[in-house]
């Protein structure tokens, strides 16, 4: 068909028929100039040889329905072709899974953060605001700092430093919306129940400018408190299965050091430890085997009463742990790294002076001393 003498509007009925549109459908016509560029044909009444830039065999005319197409992400074919030209394959790996191979999606480098997040969320079957993304580090294949959800650049900016032909981003799925997370501090700690049988890691999201009290209130939303318990939580420090008092409730979270071997543990305060009499004190207890440096298991605080016969104290301790007497071999008071074994005798009574602060030691707070009351455990 010789179409050079056709005017553009004479092509519209033919195009509608080919596309299966109603005959009177209004169309917008475009000429493809190059792979990423099309220009709209505005004068539909002139012959094509005049309105097209350079009419020759193989010229491509692109058409779409005329009208309001703003409901679409790519409302015009001009934007569609630009998007097509900038498409690349990007691999998304789960940051929380070691060596995750991830999944690959074909996306446009012109995509905004929101467009990318929606595409990935649709692939994962989740809410885009429950995803957090991380750029790949320049010199090693691992996630860098998290991206803010208000990032104003394009996908091209996020993958520009990736290795050639290996465009990669990392993500993690969240339990709270990412815009809320960015105003909060992620805090990993350990939770232990009243039975002292099992520890589990929990991740809390207190406000960045919060205190230890804020952290404890956040923990109450995630943990299961005892039915008839005190309902009050405390934070402790754990290092090598040994226990020490945690920071006061008014301490800012920024002052807490979460690096190294030290861990923070949150637990519900037992009712009998809320208010101590003058002849009572809380002492940290640890389990050790053969020597006091071979500590293991879950340490805990235990209330010591001045003048209480040793057998009665031991009975309370066994009841607290829910174990049989045969599991114990010896008890020792440890001061300055040296054990002083307690005689298992009805005549021996607990003496708080044995647990007082040594002159060369310091008191972390009035809650308890750094001297420790430990048990020795028989390995089976």
GUTIZA-643032 format. One record per residue: x, y, z of N, C-alpha, C in turn; residue in three letters. Coordinates in pm, whole numbers, plus 50000, padded with zeros to 5 digits. Atoms other than C-alpha are relative to their C-alpha. Layout:
<sites>
XYZXYZXYZALA ...
</sites>
This chain:
<sites>
500864988050000500005000050000500895012450000UNK 499254987550006501405033949904499385009650102UNK 500614991849894500885053750223500595014050006UNK 499354987049989503115083550155499035011449974UNK 500964989550031500165102750012498825000150098UNK 501065000149899497855092550297500265011150101UNK 499844991349884497215118650561499824991350125UNK 499955008349879497605106350915498604996150047UNK 501335003149948493905108451000499324988849921UNK 500595010850082493085084150713500474986350049UNK 499515012749945495115057550893499224995550123UNK 500645003049872493005059551208498974988849989UNK 500955011250009490085037051089500714986649981UNK 499275012650023492605011050967500634995150130UNK 499345003749873494495011951298498984995250103UNK 501055004349907491245009451498499544985849968UNK 500435013550041490224978951298501054989750038UNK 498925009449967493644962551343500084997550152UNK 499885001149855493574969651716498724994750065UNK 501265004849944489954958551761499265010850078UNK 500694988949934488854993151876498745003649921UNK 501144994750076485475008751784500495009649892UNK 499544991950115485745027051447500215014750032UNK 499924985649971485255061551602500955003250116UNK 499064997649889487955057551869501055010249958UNK 498994989950029490225088051882501384994750039UNK 498655005149978493895079551853501015011349995UNK 498844991250011497145097951912501084992249927UNK 498985006750080499865089651656501375005850031UNK 498624995949972503615090551716500924993849896UNK 498965005550087506655085851495501184995850086UNK 498825004349927509525065151633501235006149934UNK 498814993450051512685086251589501224991150024UNK 498945009449963515075062651772499464991550114UNK 500555009649904514725033952021499395005950127UNK 500534994649875514115056352323499265013249979UNK 500634987150027512365085552150498924998749894UNK 501084998850098509005090051979499465014250007UNK 500544986550007507485122851863498554999349954UNK 501425000250034503765129951848499775006949865UNK 500404994050128502245137051503498825009150028UNK 501054990449963500255168751567499075003349883UNK 500824996250117499065176651211499534987349931UNK 500535012550056496835147651114499415001749861UNK 500644997850131495505163850795501005000949887UNK 498974999250103498825166750610500424985949957UNK 499485013150043500245137950399501154995650089UNK 498965005349912502575115050592501395004149954UNK 498664996650050505505123950363500435014050045UNK 499674986549951505265159450497500145000650152UNK 500004998949853504585153450866501064991150064UNK 498965008549944507115125550915501365005849971UNK 498684993950013510725135250968500724995349875UNK 499325005550119512095112250698499334986749966UNK 500785011850032509655087450547500814990349914UNK 499305010450076511255055050430499474986450044UNK 500425013549963510695017450436500484996750142UNK 499645003949864510645004250790499675010350105UNK 500424990149901509395036250952498894994150088UNK 500975005449903507335028851264499115011250051UNK 500994990849941504165046951361499374992950120UNK 500545005549874503015041151718498715007450031UNK 501264993449968499465048251830499484995450136UNK 500685003249875497475048952151498685007550004UNK 501284993049987493985059152256500245014250051UNK 499924986049957493615096652288499155001650126UNK 500814997549881492295110352617500865000650125UNK 499324998749870493145111952986500524986350044UNK 499395012649961495595083853057500855001450127UNK 499174997249883497015098753379499844989550110UNK 500185010649899495655069253578501104989449989UNK 498965010050022498475048253432501365005250042UNK 498664996249958502045048153557500805005849884UNK 499374994850122503245053753199498885004549907UNK 501234995750069500425074853053500135001749849UNK 499854998250145501905080652704501024990149946UNK 499055009450059503785058852461501415005950000UNK 498674993849990506625084352475500684995450130UNK 499455004449872507125075552844500224984950003UNK 499865014550005506605038652774501314995949931UNK 498785003650074509425037352517501265004150077UNK 498854996149918511765056652745500224989750111UNK 499915010149893510975032053022500594987149946UNK 499525012450060511595002652790501505000649972UNK 498594998350034514965016752685500894999150124UNK 499204999649878516135020353045499814987750089UNK 500245011849916515084986053166501284991650017UNK 498865008749967517694964153340499514989150095UNK 500315010649904517684932353546500695003150132UNK 499474997449866518134938053919499664988150089UNK 500205011149906518594910254175499785005550139UNK 500324996049863517034914854520500264988250093UNK 499635010649905518524894554808499525003650140UNK 500474998049862517084890155157501215001750091UNK 498874996849913519544906555398500104990550119UNK 500025008349879518494883355681500354985449972UNK 499695013950036519304851055490501434999549945UNK 498615000750050523044843055454500074993649861UNK 499785005250136524104837655092498714998249921UNK 501275000950073520564843354967500225003249852UNK 499854997750144520444839954587498995010249948UNK 500974989850034517384862454578499174997049877UNK 500815001150122515154868754278500325012149911UNK 499654989550096515604889753965498745005949937UNK 501114993050064513224915953825500545009449894UNK 499654990350104513344936753509499325013250034UNK 500534987149958512934972953615500645011249920UNK 499474988550070513485007353467500955007850091UNK 499054991949923516515027353579499415013550038UNK 500644987249971514205057653581499004999150115UNK 500975001949891512045042753856500395008150125UNK 499774993649870511655062354178500064989350108UNK 499985009549887512105046154519498624993850020UNK 501365005249976508315043054561499604989849893UNK 500365009350108507885026354220500744986850016UNK 499235012249978510665001554293499444992150118UNK 500525006849880509284993854642498674993149971UNK 501295006150034505804987454499500204987549915UNK 499755011650087507204963954233500524988150081UNK 499425010849920509234943854484498954994650099UNK 501055004249906506354943154734498974991049932UNK 500945008450076504044929254466500584986249975UNK 499315012950021506604902054391500034991750127UNK 499925007249872506864893054764498644998050066UNK 501335001249940503164896754837499905007050133UNK 500034992649874503604923155106499725014649973UNK 500204985550011503124960255173501345006749973UNK 498714993450028505834982855022500585007250120UNK 499514993249881506055001155354500524990350106UNK 499445010049909507004968455525501314994449945UNK 498725003950058510214966455321501035011050026UNK 498874990749988513584982555389501094995449904UNK 499025003550103516234984055116501405004950038UNK 498604996949974520034985055125500774999549868UNK 499125000550117522524994154853501094989650021UNK 498885009449994525214968954770501295008150018UNK 498764992949977528604979854904500914999349876UNK 499234998450124531064991154636501014988849980UNK 498885009150019533954967654702499754985850051UNK 500305013749959532274937354853498504997449987UNK 501375003950030529084918454788499204998350128UNK 500755000449875527214927555107499215012950014UNK 500844988049988524524952455217500705011350074UNK 499474988249933525484987855314498985005850095UNK 500944993449911523525013455512498584999549942UNK 501385000450051519705012655489499645012849926UNK 500514988550076517995035455238498815006250073UNK 501194993549945515555061155366498854998849901UNK 501165001550090512045056955229499675013149930UNK 500204987050066512185093955133501095002549896UNK 498924998750099515115087554894499435006049871UNK 500544992550114514635111554603500664996749867UNK 499335003550125516975096054346499234989249925UNK 500605010450083516245069554086500694986650024UNK 499385013249990517015032454061501425000349943UNK 498674998850060519975042153843501025004450105UNK 499104995349894521505060354143500324988950099UNK 499815010649901521085029354360500914988949950UNK 499225011350052522795004554127501225004549921UNK 498904994950084525375027153963501374995050045UNK 498705004749951528185013854186500104984850006UNK 499955014750002527324977154141500984995249894UNK 499125005850101529634954253948499254999049867UNK 500675001250131528924953553571499274986649987UNK 500845012050024526174928753479499604992950128UNK 500385006349873525504922153849499335010450089UNK 500684989549926523104949153960499184993550112UNK 500585006949885521984939854312499625009950108UNK 500424992649881520054954554605499584989950106UNK 500435008549889519304939954947498735005850061UNK 501224995649933516044941455140499784991650125UNK 500495008349890514484929655463498545003650026UNK 501424997849970510844925355558499875004150145UNK 500144994049868509714945155861498674996450064UNK 501255002049927507094941456130499295013350023UNK 500624986849992506484979056140500335007649872UNK 499824992450124506235004655859501375006750000UNK 498634994950010509595016855732500085014850037UNK 499984985949963508655053555779499945001850151UNK 499994999849854508005045956148501364995350051UNK 498715005649958511195025356176501115010449996UNK 498934990150015513335054556059500025010150113UNK 500024991349882512235073956367500244992150128UNK 499805008749884513035044556595501394993949998UNK 498705006449986516115026256719499774984950008UNK 500125014649993516454989056650500884994850114UNK 499285004549881517464971456972499774985050018UNK 500075014449980518254934256995500334996750144UNK 499735004149862518044918257337499444985950022UNK 500455013449964517234885757516498845001150097UNK 501115000949905513974877357689500054986250066UNK 500065012749928513794850557958498765000150088UNK 501215001149920510594838458125500294996750145UNK 499815002349856510044832358498500584986350033UNK 499485013549972510994795358471501514999249980UNK 498554999650027514544805058359500464987949919UNK 499665012150078514454775358120500475003349859UNK 499734997450141514704792157785500125014949974UNK 499834986250042515994824557637499615001349852UNK 500274997750142514854839757308500375014449966UNK 499634986550045516064869457106498755007449954UNK 501094991550047513604897757054500615012949944UNK 499564987350058513974929456843498945010450033UNK 500914989449957512434960956987500285012749919UNK 499884987650078511814994556817499545011950084UNK 500354987949923511775022157080500365012649921UNK 499654987450064511965058856980501495002850016UNK 498564997649999515505070356896500435008450120UNK 499634991349888515465096757169499474994650133UNK 500585006049881514025072557426501034996350106UNK 499185004449888515375059357754499784985050023UNK 500195014149964515635024957914498544997350036UNK 501425001549966512115030358049499154998549873UNK 500705001250129510895035257689500184986049942UNK 499695013450052512605002757591499184989450072UNK 500755009949922510924983357873498515000449966UNK 501414999050039507504996857776499774993649863UNK 500105006150133508144985957416500054984850012UNK 499885014649981509124951157540498684993950046UNK 501285005249949505764947157716499034996749887UNK 500895002650113504104947757373500314986649932UNK 499575012150071506044916957259500064987550087UNK 499775011649914506484894457563498734996250074UNK 501155005049923504064873457763500355000350148UNK 499744998649858503964883458128499264989150079UNK 500635010249915503074859758413498585004450038UNK 501404997049970499384857458499499875007950130UNK 500064993149871499914868158861501335006550035UNK 498684994149978503294884358814499945014750036UNK 499914986049960504474919058905499645009549886UNK 500264991450115504044932658552501075010549978UNK 498924990250012507264952558598501244993149945UNK 498845005950066510314946258380501295006850047UNK 498674994349974514044951558436500944995549890UNK 498995003450100517054951258208501304996550072UNK 498765004949939520254932358293501064998649892UNK 498895002050094523674927858133500544985950018UNK 499485013750001524954893258037501334999849926UNK 498695001650064528584885057961500584986650044UNK 499445013449971529934849357937499164992650103UNK 500955007049912526834835258111500075004950144UNK 500004993649868527394858958405499155012649993UNK 501044989749995524904885058517500475012050081UNK 499784987949921525204920958635498835009449978UNK 501134990850015522674948958691500105008249873UNK 500034991950121521604968558386499925014850033UNK 500074985549979521375006358338498685004250064UNK 501224994549939518845027658527498985003549891UNK 501084997550098515515035058361500105013849935UNK 499914986750059516405071558301501205001749907UNK 498824999350087519545063258098499555000549854UNK 500364999450143519235073957729500484987449926UNK 499645012150076519295044957481501325001749925UNK 498744997650071522205061457298501214996550086UNK 498885003249911524345054057604500234985050014UNK 499865014649987523805016357577500904994649890UNK 499055005850096526634997657411499534986149960UNK 500535012950046525224969457199501014992049919UNK 498975007350074528514958657043500814991250095UNK 499165008749918530994932657165499254987850051UNK 500575012549949530194902057374498875002450100UNK 501044997249901527874919457619498624999749936UNK 501385000450045524164912557580499125006450106UNK 500994994849907521144929357734498844990150009UNK 501125009349980518424907757887498885007250073UNK 501184994349936514904918157980499214988750063UNK 500785010249930512844899058233498995006750092UNK 500994994949904509834903358460500564998350141UNK 499505000749863510764911258819499054991450082UNK 500875008149915509444883859052499405008450112UNK 500684992349896506974896359311500835001450126UNK 499254999649874509264887259601501305007949990UNK 498794992050016512084908559455499725014849979UNK 500354986050023510164941059413500435008850115UNK 499694992049881510644953559768500824991450096UNK 499105007649914513594941159972500055006250139UNK 499844995549863513814943160350501475003250027UNK 498634996149967516924956260524500924987950013UNK 499185012149983518094920660589499974991049876UNK 500055007750126517674909860226500805007149893UNK 499334994050116519634915459905499914990649881UNK 499985008050122519684903659547501444997249961UNK 498655004250036522724883959439499954993049864UNK 499975007250127523604873059083500524985850017UNK 499645014249991523834835359041500384995149860UNK 499575005950127525714816758767500294985250021UNK 499685014349997526344780158684501424998149949UNK 498645002450050529934767958656500384985350017UNK 499545013949999531764735258598501504999750017UNK 498575001949970535154726158750500675012750051UNK 499444987549947536304762458779499025011349971UNK 501004989250005534474795258819499995007549868UNK 499974993250129535494807558475499284992049891UNK 500725008550097533714778458299498505001450023UNK 501434997549977530274794158327499184995949879UNK 500905004450108527304782058124498575002450045UNK 501414999549967523534782658111499465014150019UNK 500724987349982521124810458215500235005250141UNK 499804994349867522274832258506498735007350046UNK 501204993649947519724849058734500315006650133UNK 499884994049867519204870059045499224991650101UNK 500665007749894518284853859375500055008150129UNK 500094992449875517154869159703500624992250116UNK 499355005849884519374861860002499455006850126UNK 500484994749873518034866060357501054997950108UNK 498995001049895520404873460642499514990850113UNK 500335009049890520434846060902499184987949959UNK 500805011550045518444821360690500864987449997UNK 499235012550005519624785160740500264995949856UNK 499625003750136521444772160435499024990149937UNK 500955009550062519084742060379498725006849951UNK 501234993150040516094765760367500255008449876UNK 499654992250118517864788560121500104991149878UNK 499845009250112518764758759904498644995049951UNK 501345004650037515154746959910499295010549914UNK 500614989350079513984780959783500625000749861UNK 499304999350128516614780359510499574988849907UNK 500445011450081515624745659392498595002249947UNK 501384997350041511984756259383499965010449889UNK 499964989450102512824787359179500414994349865UNK 499505005850124514704766658922499184988049953UNK 500785011850038512314736858927500874987949973UNK 499095011350020515154711458959500134992150130UNK 499785008849885516124683059192501355003150065UNK 498784997249925518814685359459501214993049941UNK 498885007750054520934659059282500735007449888UNK 499344992650108521694684459006501115009150053UNK 499004991149942523854704159250501114992150067UNK 498895006049928527284695559380500445009150114UNK 499524990949898528514726359564499495014149972UNK 500304985850010527674762559633501255007750041UNK 498834992149965530304789459644499675014849989UNK 500024985550012530504826459713501295003849928UNK 498814996350079532854841859453500295014750024UNK 499574986449974534764872859555501355002349936UNK 498744996850068537474888859343500544988049922UNK 499595011250083537524857959122500374987450077UNK 499635011849920538084833459411498754994050063UNK 501175006349939535474807859521500224996750147UNK 499985004049859534664802859887498804990950019UNK 501085009749999532614770959914499255000450132UNK 500884999649884529654770160153499804985950053UNK 500235013049937529314741760398498514996849995UNK 501405004250009526074722860326499614994150135UNK 500265004349863525094721660692498815007650056UNK 501144993049938521914729660891500455011350092UNK 499514989849908524104750261123500445012749927UNK 499514988350073525304773260848498835008949961UNK 501044990250036523234804760805500595010549905UNK 499564990250099523414830260525500395013050069UNK 499494987749941525444860960612500185010349887UNK 499924990050108524944892060395501385006149989UNK 498654994450005528444903460487500864992849897UNK 499235007650100529754875760259499815005749859UNK 500324995150135528164893759964500165015149987UNK 499824985550007529034929560048501095003649901UNK 499014995150094531104950659812501394999650061UNK 498594999949959534834944759840500545014349981UNK 499474986350014536824977159892500535003249861UNK 499434997550133538434972659549498964998649889UNK 501065001250099535074967159378499135012550001UNK 500914988450008532464992559271498574995249996UNK 501435003249999528714992959316499375005749875UNK 500634994950123526864995358983498725007650036UNK 501084992549938523745005359179499574992250125UNK 500385006149872522014996859508499254986949981UNK 500775012050034520204968159333500724987250042UNK 499255011649953523004943159407501485002649987UNK 498564998150007526724938959448500574992349883UNK 499325007450104529224926459196500504986650049UNK 499695013249948530094897759429498924990549953UNK 501005009050056528364866959296499864987350081UNK 500325012549933526704837159449499704990049889UNK 500105008650117527124807859209499784985650041UNK 500125014349973526334771159184500914992249908UNK 499185008850082528514743359056499134988749950UNK 500885009650065526844719458813500794987949954UNK 499335012350044527764683258747499664997349854UNK 500245003450142528194675958375499694985349990UNK 500395014150015526484644158268500274995349858UNK 
</sites>
